Amino acid sequence: MNDLTSDPIRNRIAKLKEKRKKILALPSEKALEAILESPDSLPLVHSFPAEDFYFLIHDIGLDDSMELLAMASSTQWEYIFDQEIWEKDRVGSQALVKWFDLFLRSDAKRFVKWLDEDRLDIAELFLFNHIEIIKREHDEDPSDFSSDYFTFDNVYYIRIKDSVPDGRKEEVPGGKRERVIINLLEKIAEEDYARYQSILTEVTAVIPAETEEEVYRIKNVRLAERGFLPFEEAVGIYQPMTSGEKNMFPAKKAFSDGDETIAKGTPFYHLITMDERDFFVRILKSSPTEDISPDLQAEFATLCNTLAVADNKKIRGREELKAVVEKACGYINLGLCRISGAKNTPPPEMAREIIRQHSLSRIFRAGYGMVLDLQKQVREWKKESWMDSKGLNLSFWGEEYMGVIGGLLLKRPLFFDNYKRGVLYREFDDMTDIRETGTIISDILVMDDLLSRMAIDVGPLPDQFLTCKTLLLTLWARNWLGLSMKPVPIDMNTFRQFFTFLFSCDETGRKEGRESVVDASVKESFLTWCAEETGMTTEEISLRAGHVMESLFSEIESEYGRVSAADLDPRYGFLFLITREANDEC
């Protein structure tokens, strides 16, 4: 054997590695063209780690990847089977038909040989589930068999079953299942007739449950080495960790320096989907060496694979992988902040030292723990909240607050982005997300506490949309107008008196066409009313809820600051409960 440590071999491995990196950075159609036009296309394809090859053929398109499948190594084929043919803990009949067809079309002769040598268990299980075999005795006439049976040798007669054992009918339309089965058997017979007869004999003796269980066990062992743990183990990545555990992380065991055989088999696809602006990515790129170390690449790929299993996601293409990579990077960012104690991001050298000393999975869990702390805070509050005691739902808190609470109450908490990045919810990815969410939670807790101190008879809810802000402001307006302390809409004529009070100190602003502002004396009136209703002092309320109230009055100015009392319309105002009709409750 060649010495893999010799300079010519090491140089060739290094060149293939560099070529792979360039190819993976290309658009899928260009990547295919670059591989096929390469003078060393076969060793180049074999040099791709199984994960990278799997993502590559899906990005290119399976029908366009026939030549690549034909050149792929047995390890790459095996990885494809491990990823594609299983539906939880059962072999998927439809998936097997699909991939048997693809491999038979790419290189039938080699595929049949590979099945016989490496995956005969799967082939025999497939045939057992789909065909019925009868061996003709010497005194039997071929005409004794119905037209449903076919034969290649007048000895073994085969009929394709109408359904697989679980009772499902034809799974692949257009007769594809029959075509694939006949093609497979025909190729086996062509390659080695004696082996064909032997396989058919073995198929009749298959015990499907035992065979499937053993194949599943071996598959799990193979995939576990790449981070694809069984689901019940993979979900441990979300196990909460306390702050004290950050000092209990064991030192990470690294690969030996300069091991090019590791670099050859290290997945790279995860790295090309990274966002260069991400803090964790910048730390990796700013390492003293030119490339990210192979062991760190492998560790990051393993973490992403574990997340995919824990989230029940089948990752096939670049875009699907990108979402998992972004999630991993985001919580690693948070973990680095938590372990270092930094308020934003730790110094680069400190972050690199944390990555050197602690596994990425532990850093991820440390970051995820920060989100779980927020989730725990919300869940505990909700159990004892004034909102729940009054039978109100989350919509009571308005769009933003409801979005934040709803995201945290999910099984896997999410950050309420409200389409700032094009999505309603996304994963947490930095300390800004944590602080923003924490601030809103604090505001909700303060407002809920204020409401719990007031003698509010919610009663039957009005037809209009009732929120926390609407409730507080309407009750304040009703108190100023001398009305009862009930969340009942105020008729428009009566409300105009209060509206004039709101902006009485800035009438010139509206006349000049600019947005009117609420005077400090009006805000003081609201603060005094809150103090009277809650039994708290104005100073205490200002300290706890001052910024919330300032925000509330900013919304009032934004919504009503350019509107005159004569132009008020209850259809377009959402901060007060207003009606056109006179109300007996008023």
C-alpha positions in Angstrom: 0.0 0.0 0.0 1.0 3.6 -0.6 2.2 5.4 2.5 -0.4 8.2 3.0 2.2 10.2 4.9 4.5 10.4 1.9 4.8 13.8 0.2 3.4 12.8 -3.2 0.2 11.4 -1.6 -0.2 14.3 0.8 0.2 16.7 -2.0 -2.4 15.0 -4.1 -4.8 14.9 -1.2 -4.2 18.6 -0.6 -4.9 19.4 -4.3 -8.1 17.4 -4.3 -9.2 19.1 -1.1 -8.6 22.5 -2.7 -10.4 21.5 -5.8 -13.4 20.3 -3.8 -13.7 23.6 -2.0 -13.7 25.5 -5.2 -16.3 23.2 -6.7 -18.6 23.3 -3.7 -18.6 27.1 -3.9 -19.9 27.1 -7.5 -23.6 27.0 -8.5 -24.8 23.5 -8.9 -24.8 23.3 -12.7 -21.2 24.8 -12.8 -20.1 22.3 -10.1 -21.3 19.3 -12.2 -19.6 20.7 -15.2 -16.3 21.2 -13.3 -16.3 17.7 -12.0 -17.0 16.0 -15.3 -14.4 18.0 -17.1 -11.7 17.4 -14.6 -9.0 15.0 -15.8 -9.1 13.2 -12.4 -12.9 13.2 -12.0 -13.1 9.7 -10.5 -10.6 10.3 -7.6 -12.2 13.8 -7.2 -15.6 12.3 -6.7 -14.3 9.7 -4.3 -12.5 12.4 -2.3 -15.8 14.1 -1.4 -16.9 13.2 2.2 -20.2 11.3 2.1 -22.2 14.2 3.5 -20.8 16.7 1.0 -21.5 14.3 -1.9 -25.0 13.7 -0.7 -25.8 17.4 -0.5 -24.1 18.0 -3.9 -26.2 15.5 -5.9 -29.4 16.9 -4.3 -28.4 20.5 -5.2 -27.6 19.4 -8.8 -30.7 17.2 -9.1 -30.8 13.5 -8.9 -31.6 12.9 -12.6 -28.7 15.2 -13.6 -26.4 13.4 -11.2 -26.4 10.0 -12.9 -22.7 10.2 -13.9 -21.7 11.3 -10.4 -23.7 8.4 -8.9 -21.9 6.0 -11.2 -18.5 7.3 -10.1 -19.4 7.4 -6.4 -17.6 5.2 -3.9 -19.3 2.4 -2.0 -19.1 4.5 1.2 -20.9 7.3 -0.5 -23.6 4.9 -1.8 -24.0 3.5 1.7 -24.5 6.9 3.2 -27.2 7.7 0.6 -29.0 4.5 1.5 -28.7 5.2 5.2 -30.2 8.7 4.8 -32.8 8.0 2.2 -34.5 4.6 2.5 -35.7 4.9 6.1 -39.0 6.2 7.4 -38.3 6.4 11.1 -37.4 2.8 12.1 -39.0 1.2 9.0 -37.5 0.7 5.5 -39.6 2.8 3.1 -40.8 0.8 0.1 -41.3 3.9 -2.0 -37.8 5.2 -1.2 -36.2 1.9 -2.1 -38.0 1.8 -5.4 -36.8 5.3 -6.1 -33.1 4.7 -5.3 -32.9 1.2 -6.8 -34.1 2.8 -10.0 -31.5 5.6 -9.8 -28.6 3.2 -9.2 -29.7 0.7 -11.8 -29.8 3.5 -14.3 -26.5 4.9 -13.3 -24.4 1.7 -13.2 -26.5 -1.5 -13.0 -23.6 -4.0 -13.1 -21.8 -2.4 -10.3 -24.9 -1.8 -8.3 -26.0 -5.4 -8.4 -22.5 -6.4 -7.3 -22.5 -3.9 -4.5 -25.9 -5.2 -3.2 -24.6 -8.7 -3.3 -21.4 -7.9 -1.4 -22.5 -5.1 1.0 -26.3 -4.7 1.2 -27.8 -8.1 0.5 -29.9 -7.8 3.6 -31.7 -4.8 2.2 -32.1 -6.3 -1.3 -33.5 -9.5 0.1 -35.9 -7.6 2.5 -37.1 -5.5 -0.5 -37.7 -8.6 -2.6 -39.4 -10.5 0.2 -41.9 -7.6 0.7 -42.6 -7.2 -3.0 -42.5 -10.5 -4.7 -43.9 -14.0 -4.3 -41.6 -16.9 -5.5 -42.5 -20.4 -6.5 -40.0 -23.0 -7.6 -41.4 -25.3 -10.4 -41.1 -28.9 -9.7 -40.0 -31.3 -12.4 -43.6 -32.7 -12.9 -45.2 -29.3 -13.1 -46.1 -27.6 -16.4 -45.5 -23.9 -16.9 -49.1 -23.5 -17.9 -50.0 -24.4 -14.3 -48.9 -20.9 -13.2 -51.2 -18.0 -13.8 -50.4 -15.1 -16.1 -49.4 -13.0 -13.1 -46.1 -15.0 -12.9 -43.0 -14.4 -14.9 -39.7 -16.3 -15.1 -36.2 -16.0 -16.6 -35.3 -19.7 -16.4 -38.5 -21.7 -16.3 -37.5 -22.8 -12.8 -38.3 -19.9 -10.5 -41.7 -18.2 -11.1 -42.2 -14.8 -9.7 -45.3 -12.7 -9.1 -45.2 -9.1 -7.9 -47.4 -8.6 -4.9 -50.4 -6.2 -5.1 -49.4 -4.6 -1.9 -46.6 -4.6 0.6 -47.1 -6.2 4.1 -48.5 -3.1 5.8 -51.4 -3.1 3.4 -50.5 -0.1 1.2 -51.3 -0.4 -2.4 -49.0 0.4 -5.4 -46.9 3.3 -4.0 -45.1 4.4 -7.1 -47.5 5.2 -10.0 -47.0 4.2 -13.6 -45.8 0.7 -13.1 -42.4 1.9 -11.9 -42.3 -0.6 -9.0 -42.8 -3.6 -11.4 -40.2 -2.2 -13.8 -37.6 -1.7 -11.1 -38.2 -5.2 -9.6 -38.0 -6.9 -13.0 -34.9 -4.9 -14.0 -33.1 -5.8 -10.7 -33.8 -9.5 -11.0 -32.8 -9.6 -14.6 -29.5 -7.9 -13.9 -28.7 -10.3 -11.0 -29.5 -13.2 -13.3 -27.3 -11.8 -16.1 -24.3 -11.3 -13.8 -24.4 -14.7 -12.1 -27.2 -17.1 -12.7 -26.1 -19.4 -9.8 -26.1 -16.4 -7.4 -29.5 -15.4 -8.8 -31.0 -18.8 -7.8 -29.3 -18.6 -4.4 -30.7 -15.2 -3.7 -34.2 -16.2 -4.6 -33.9 -19.2 -2.3 -32.7 -17.0 0.6 -35.5 -14.5 0.0 -38.1 -17.1 0.8 -36.4 -17.7 4.2 -36.2 -14.0 5.2 -37.7 -13.1 8.6 -38.6 -9.5 7.9 -38.9 -8.1 11.4 -35.6 -9.5 12.6 -33.8 -8.5 9.3 -35.2 -4.9 9.5 -34.3 -4.6 13.1 -30.7 -5.7 12.6 -30.2 -3.5 9.5 -31.7 -0.5 11.5 -29.3 -1.1 14.4 -26.2 -1.2 12.1 -27.4 1.8 10.3 -27.7 3.8 13.5 -24.2 2.8 14.5 -22.8 4.1 11.2 -24.7 7.4 11.4 -24.0 8.0 15.1 -20.3 8.4 14.1 -21.4 11.4 12.0 -23.6 12.9 14.7 -26.9 11.3 13.6 -27.8 9.9 17.0 -31.1 8.2 17.7 -33.8 10.8 18.4 -34.0 10.1 22.1 -30.3 10.9 22.4 -30.1 13.7 19.9 -32.7 15.8 21.8 -30.1 16.0 24.6 -28.6 18.9 22.7 -31.5 21.0 24.1 -30.9 19.9 27.7 -30.9 23.0 29.8 -27.7 23.9 31.7 -27.2 26.1 34.7 -24.7 28.9 34.8 -22.4 27.0 37.1 -21.9 24.2 34.6 -19.9 26.4 32.3 -16.8 25.7 34.5 -17.5 22.0 34.4 -17.0 21.5 30.7 -14.3 18.9 30.0 -11.4 19.8 27.8 -12.0 18.9 24.2 -10.0 16.1 22.6 -8.4 17.3 19.4 -7.1 15.4 16.4 -3.4 15.2 15.7 -2.0 18.2 13.9 -1.6 18.0 10.2 -3.5 14.8 9.7 -4.5 15.2 6.0 -6.5 12.0 6.0 -8.9 13.6 8.4 -9.1 16.7 6.1 -9.9 14.4 3.2 -12.9 13.0 5.0 -14.1 16.2 6.8 -17.4 17.6 5.5 -17.1 21.1 4.0 -20.6 21.8 2.9 -21.6 23.2 6.3 -18.9 25.8 6.1 -19.9 27.3 2.7 -23.4 27.9 4.0 -22.2 30.0 6.9 -22.9 33.8 7.0 -19.5 35.6 7.0 -21.1 38.3 9.2 -21.7 35.9 12.0 -19.5 36.3 15.1 -18.7 32.6 15.4 -17.8 32.5 11.7 -15.6 35.6 12.0 -13.8 33.9 14.9 -13.2 30.8 12.9 -11.9 32.8 9.9 -9.6 34.9 12.0 -7.7 31.8 13.3 -3.9 32.0 13.0 -3.9 29.2 10.4 -5.3 29.8 6.9 -8.1 27.1 7.2 -10.4 26.0 9.9 -8.9 22.9 11.5 -10.3 19.6 10.2 -11.4 18.5 13.7 -13.4 21.7 14.2 -15.0 21.2 10.8 -16.0 17.7 11.7 -17.2 18.8 15.1 -19.4 21.5 13.6 -20.8 19.1 11.0 -21.6 16.6 13.8 -23.4 19.3 15.8 -25.5 20.3 12.8 -26.4 16.6 12.1 -27.5 16.2 15.7 -29.7 19.2 15.5 -31.3 17.9 12.3 -32.2 14.7 14.1 -33.5 16.5 17.2 -35.7 18.8 15.0 -36.9 15.8 12.9 -35.6 17.5 9.7 -34.5 15.7 6.6 -31.6 17.8 5.3 -30.9 17.3 1.6 -30.0 20.6 -0.1 -28.0 23.7 0.6 -31.0 25.9 1.7 -32.2 23.3 4.2 -28.7 22.9 5.5 -28.3 26.7 5.8 -31.2 27.0 8.3 -29.6 24.3 10.6 -26.1 26.0 10.2 -27.6 29.4 11.1 -29.3 27.9 14.2 -26.0 26.2 15.3 -24.0 29.4 14.8 -26.6 31.6 16.6 -26.6 29.5 19.8 -22.9 29.1 19.7 -22.7 32.9 19.7 -24.9 33.0 22.8 -22.9 30.3 24.4 -19.7 32.1 23.9 -21.2 35.2 25.6 -22.6 33.2 28.5 -19.3 31.3 29.2 -17.2 34.4 28.9 -19.6 36.6 30.8 -19.6 39.2 28.0 -22.6 41.5 27.5 -22.3 41.5 23.7 -19.5 39.5 22.2 -16.3 38.3 24.0 -12.9 39.4 22.7 -11.8 37.2 19.8 -8.9 35.6 21.6 -11.1 34.7 24.5 -13.7 33.2 22.2 -11.1 31.2 20.4 -9.8 29.8 23.7 -13.4 28.8 24.7 -13.8 27.0 21.4 -10.4 25.3 21.9 -11.2 24.1 25.4 -14.9 23.2 25.2 -17.0 21.2 22.7 -19.3 23.0 20.3 -22.2 21.0 21.6 -21.6 22.2 25.2 -21.2 25.8 24.0 -24.5 25.4 22.0 -26.3 24.1 25.1 -25.0 27.0 27.2 -26.4 29.5 24.6 -29.7 27.6 24.3 -30.0 27.7 28.1 -30.3 31.5 28.0 -33.4 31.1 25.9 -34.8 28.4 28.1 -34.4 30.8 31.1 -36.7 33.2 29.3 -39.1 30.5 28.4 -39.2 29.3 32.1 -39.8 32.9 33.2 -42.8 33.3 30.9 -44.3 29.9 31.7 -44.1 30.5 35.5 -45.6 34.0 35.1 -48.5 32.8 32.9 -49.6 30.2 35.5 -50.2 33.0 38.1 -50.9 35.9 35.8 -53.8 38.3 36.0 -54.5 37.6 32.3 -55.1 33.9 33.0 -57.2 34.6 36.1 -59.5 36.7 33.9 -59.7 34.1 31.2 -58.1 36.3 28.6 -56.0 34.9 25.8 -52.6 36.1 24.5 -54.1 38.5 22.0 -54.9 40.7 25.0 -51.2 41.8 24.9 -51.3 43.2 21.4 -49.4 42.0 18.4 -45.8 42.6 19.6 -46.2 41.3 23.1 -48.3 38.4 22.0 -45.7 37.5 19.4 -42.9 37.4 22.0 -44.9 35.4 24.5 -46.2 33.0 21.8 -42.6 32.4 20.5 -41.3 31.6 24.0 -44.2 29.2 24.8 -43.4 27.0 21.8 -41.7 23.6 22.6 -38.6 25.0 20.9 -38.6 28.7 21.7 -38.3 31.2 18.8 -37.5 34.9 18.6 -40.4 37.1 17.4 -38.8 38.9 14.4 -42.1 40.3 12.9 -40.7 40.1 9.4 -37.7 42.4 10.0 -35.7 39.6 8.2 -38.6 38.4 6.2 -40.0 35.9 8.7 -42.4 36.1 11.6 -40.3 33.8 13.9 -36.6 32.8 13.7 -34.0 31.4 16.0 -32.2 33.6 18.6 -28.7 34.4 17.3 -27.2 37.1 19.5 -27.4 39.0 22.8 -29.5 41.7 21.2 -32.3 39.2 20.7 -32.0 38.1 24.3 -32.0 41.6 25.7 -35.0 42.7 23.5 -37.0 39.7 24.5 -36.1 40.1 28.2 -37.1 43.7 28.1 -40.5 42.9 26.6 -41.1 40.2 29.2 -40.3 42.6 32.0 -42.7 45.1 30.5 -45.5 42.5 30.3 -44.9 41.4 33.9 -45.0 45.0 35.1 -48.3 45.7 33.2 -49.8 42.5 34.4 -48.9 43.4 38.0 -50.4 46.8 37.6 -53.7 45.4 36.3 -53.8 42.8 39.1 -53.8 45.7 41.6 -56.8 47.4 40.1 -60.4 46.6 40.8 -61.3 45.8 37.2 -64.5 44.1 36.4 -63.7 42.6 33.0 -67.2 41.1 32.6 -68.4 40.3 29.1 -65.8 41.4 26.6 -66.8 44.2 24.2 -67.1 43.4 20.5 -64.1 45.6 19.8 -60.6 44.1 20.0 -59.5 44.5 23.6 -55.8 44.7 24.5 -53.8 45.7 27.6 -53.2 49.2 26.2 -56.8 49.6 25.2 -58.0 48.5 28.5 -55.8 50.8 30.5 -56.4 53.9 28.4 -60.1 53.4 28.1 -60.5 53.0 31.9 -58.4 56.1 32.4 -60.5 58.1 30.0 -63.7 56.8 31.6 -62.4 57.9 35.0 -61.6 61.4 33.7 -65.0 61.6 32.2 -66.6 60.4 35.4 -67.9 57.1 34.0 -67.9 53.7 35.6 -64.8 51.6 36.0 -65.8 49.1 33.3 -64.1 48.3 29.9 -67.1 49.6 28.0 -66.8 51.7 24.8 -67.2 55.4 25.1 -69.6 57.1 22.7 -67.9 59.4 20.2 -69.4 62.7 21.5 -68.3 62.1 25.0 -64.9 60.9 24.0 -64.2 64.2 22.1 -64.2 65.9 25.5 -61.4 63.7 26.6 -59.6 63.9 23.3 -59.5 67.7 23.6 -57.9 67.3 27.1 -55.2 65.0 25.6 -53.9 67.6 23.1 -55.2 70.8 24.7 -51.6 72.1 25.2 -50.6 71.6 21.6 -53.5 72.8 19.4 -51.1 75.0 17.4 -49.2 71.8 16.4 -52.2 70.4 14.6 -53.0 73.7 13.0 -49.5 73.9 11.6 -49.7 70.4 10.2 -47.3 68.7 12.5 -47.9 65.9 14.9 -49.3 67.1 18.2 -47.7 65.9 21.5 -49.2 65.0 24.8 -48.3 67.5 27.5 -46.4 66.4 30.7 -49.4 67.4 32.8 -51.6 64.9 30.9 -49.1 62.1 31.5 -49.0 63.2 35.2 -52.7 62.8 35.3 -52.5 59.2 34.0 -49.7 58.4 36.4 -51.8 59.8 39.3 -54.8 57.7 38.3 -52.7 54.5 38.1 -51.4 55.3 41.6 -54.9 55.7 43.0 -56.1 52.5 41.4 -53.2 50.3 42.4 -52.3 51.7 45.8 -48.8 52.3 44.7 -46.9 55.6 44.8 -46.3 57.6 41.6 -42.5 57.2 42.2 -42.8 53.5 42.4 -44.9 53.3 39.2 -42.5 55.6 37.4 -39.5 53.5 38.4 -41.1 50.2 37.3 -43.2 51.2 34.3 -42.1 54.7 33.3 -40.6 53.6 30.0 -43.7 51.5 29.2 -46.0 54.5 29.8 -43.7 56.8 27.6 -44.0 54.3 24.8 -47.8 54.2 25.3 -48.1 58.0 24.9 -45.8 57.9 21.9 -48.3 55.6 20.3 -51.1 58.0 21.2 -49.3 60.8 19.5 -48.5 58.7 16.4 -52.1 57.5 16.1 -54.0 60.7 17.0 -51.5 63.5 16.8 -52.6 64.7 13.3 -56.3 64.1 13.8 -58.8 66.8 14.9 -61.6 66.1 17.3 -64.1 66.6 14.6 -62.5 64.0 12.3 -62.4 61.2 14.9 -63.7 57.9 13.6 -63.9 54.8 15.8 -63.1 52.5 12.8 -59.6 53.8 12.6 -58.6 54.1 16.3 -57.3 51.1 18.3 -56.0 52.6 21.6 -59.4 53.5 23.0 -62.7 51.7 23.0 -65.0 54.1 21.1 -68.5 53.7 19.6 -70.6 56.0 17.5 -73.8 55.1 19.4 -74.7 56.5 22.8 -74.0 53.8 25.5 -76.2 53.3 28.5 -73.1 52.2 30.5 -71.7 55.7 30.0 
